[in-house]
Amino acid sequence: MPSNPLRDLLNKILWDPSIDPSEIIVYYVSRGAPGDKEEFYGTQILKVWSRGVDVNIRGKRKYIPFHRIIEVKNVKNGKILFKSPRFV
């Protein structure tokens, strides 16, 4: 299976001790939410799958497919770590 840069990045946020997951915010498409967009922090990542990620949203496990992720950003330095070409 070819490497998926978004999957690799989310796994790095989850497992790499040199990254502070509280500094990472992930924006994703969420129909019905204000602006059809919501976000979660790296600290909310529970498990990274081959095609999506499980996150803890208000105490509940939620699966978010990679194709709905818009952007991954470091809020401390403002650097965009990933931007989906689908939402440019």
MARTIPA-266254 format. One record per residue: x, y, z of N, C-alpha, C in turn. Coordinates in steps of 0.2 Angstrom, whole numbers, padded with zeros to 4 digits, always signed. Each point is the difference from the previous one (the first is absolute). Example, Ala and Ser with C-alpha at 12.3 -4.5 7.8 and 13.67 -1.06 7.14 Angstrom:
2
+0066-0028+0039-0004+0006+0000+0004+0006+0000-0002+0005-0004+0004+0006+0001-0004+0005+0003
end
This chain:
88
+0004-0006+0000-0004+0006+0000+0004+0006+0000-0001+0005-0005+0004+0006+0000-0001+0004+0006+0005+0004+0002+0000+0005+0006-0005+0005-0001-0003+0002+0005-0005+0005+0000+0003+0006+0005+0001+0006-0003+0004+0005+0004-0005+0002+0006-0006+0001-0001-0005+0002+0005+0000-0006+0006+0000-0006-0002+0000-0005+0005+0007+0000+0004+0005+0001-0004+0007+0000+0003+0000+0006+0005-0002+0006-0002+0000+0005+0005-0004-0001+0006-0006-0002-0001-0005-0001+0006+0004-0006+0005+0003-0005-0003+0003-0005+0004+0006+0003+0004+0004+0005-0004+0005+0003+0003-0002+0005+0006-0006+0003-0001-0003+0004+0006-0002-0004+0006-0002-0006-0002-0002-0005+0006+0006-0003+0003+0005-0001-0003+0005-0004+0003+0007+0003+0001+0001+0005-0004+0007+0004+0001+0001+0004+0006+0004-0002+0004+0001+0004+0007+0002+0007-0001+0003+0002-0006+0003+0006-0002-0006+0005-0002-0006-0002-0001-0005+0004-0002-0005+0000+0006-0002+0007+0001-0005+0001+0006-0007+0000-0004-0004-0006+0001-0007+0000-0003-0005+0005+0002+0001+0004+0005-0004+0005+0002+0001+0006-0004+0006+0000-0004+0001+0006-0004-0003-0001-0007-0003-0006-0002-0002-0002-0006-0008+0001-0001-0002+0003-0005-0007+0000-0001-0002-0002-0007-0005-0004+0000-0002-0003-0007-0007+0002-0001-0001+0003-0006-0006+0003-0002-0003-0006-0005-0007-0001+0000-0003-0005-0004-0007+0002-0002-0002-0003-0005-0007+0002-0003-0005-0004+0005-0005+0004+0002-0005-0003+0005-0007+0003-0002-0003-0003-0005-0007+0002-0002-0005+0002+0006-0003+0006-0001-0004+0002+0006+0003+0004+0005+0007+0000+0001+0003+0004+0005+0000+0007-0003+0002+0005+0004+0000+0007-0003+0006+0000-0005-0002+0003-0006+0005+0000-0006+0002-0007-0002-0004-0005+0002+0002-0007-0002+0007-0002+0001+0002+0002+0006+0007-0001+0002+0001-0001+0007+0004-0005+0003+0001+0000+0007+0008-0002+0000+0002+0000+0007+0007-0002+0001+0001-0004+0006+0006-0003+0000+0002-0004+0006+0007+0001+0001+0003-0001+0006+0007+0001+0002+0003-0007-0001+0007+0000+0000+0004-0006-0001-0001-0004+0007-0002+0003+0005-0001-0003+0006-0006-0005+0000-0004+0002-0005-0007-0004+0000+0001-0006-0005+0006-0001-0003+0001-0006-0004+0000-0006+0004-0004-0005-0002+0000-0007+0003+0004-0005-0004-0002+0000-0006+0003-0006-0004+0000+0003-0008+0005-0002-0003+0001+0002-0007-0001-0006-0004-0005+0000-0005-0001-0006-0004+0003+0001-0007-0002-0005-0005+0003+0001-0006-0004+0006-0004-0006+0001+0001-0004+0005-0003-0003+0005+0004+0002+0000+0006-0003+0005+0004+0003+0000+0007-0003+0004+0005+0002+0001+0007-0006+0000+0005+0001-0004+0005-0004+0001+0006+0002+0005+0005-0005+0004+0001+0002+0006+0005-0006+0000+0006+0002+0003+0005-0004+0001+0006-0003+0006+0000-0007+0001-0002-0004+0006-0001-0005+0000+0006+0001+0004+0005-0004+0001+0005-0002-0007+0004+0005-0004+0001+0000-0006+0003-0003-0006-0004-0001+0001-0007-0002-0005-0004+0005-0001-0006+0001-0006-0001+0004-0002-0006-0003+0001-0006+0004+0004-0005-0003+0002-0006+0005-0002-0006-0002-0003-0005+0004-0002-0006+0000+0006-0005+0006+0002-0002+0000+0006-0005+0004-0003-0006-0003-0001-0006+0004-0002-0005+0005+0005-0003+0005-0002-0002+0006+0005-0003-0003+0005-0005-0005-0003-0004-0002+0005-0005-0004+0006+0002-0002+0000+0007-0003+0005+0003+0004+0005+0003+0007-0002+0001+0004+0005+0003+0003+0005-0004-0001+0007+0002+0002+0005-0004+0007+0003+0001+0002+0000+0006+0006+0003+0002+0003-0002+0007+0006-0001+0001+0003-0002+0006+0005+0006+0001+0000+0003+0006+0004+0006+0001+0003+0000+0007+0006+0003+0001+0003+0001+0007-0002+0007+0002-0004+0000+0005-0003+0006+0003+0005+0004+0003+0006-0003+0003+0005+0004+0003+0004+0005-0005+0002-0003-0005+0004+0003-0005-0004+0002-0007-0006-0002+0000-0004+0002-0006+0001-0004-0006+0005-0005+0000+0002-0003-0006-0006-0006-0002-0001+0001-0006-0005-0005-0003+0004-0007-0002-0002-0005+0003+0004-0007-0001-0003-0004-0005-0007+0001-0002-0003-0003-0005-0006+0004-0002-0001+0001-0007-0006+0003-0003-0002-0004-0005-0006-0002+0000-0003-0005-0005-0001+0004-0007+0002-0003-0005-0001+0003-0007-0007+0001-0002-0004-0004+0003-0007+0000-0001-0004+0007+0002+0003+0003+0005-0003+0006+0003+0004+0006+0000+0004+0000-0006+0005+0006-0001-0004+0006-0003
end
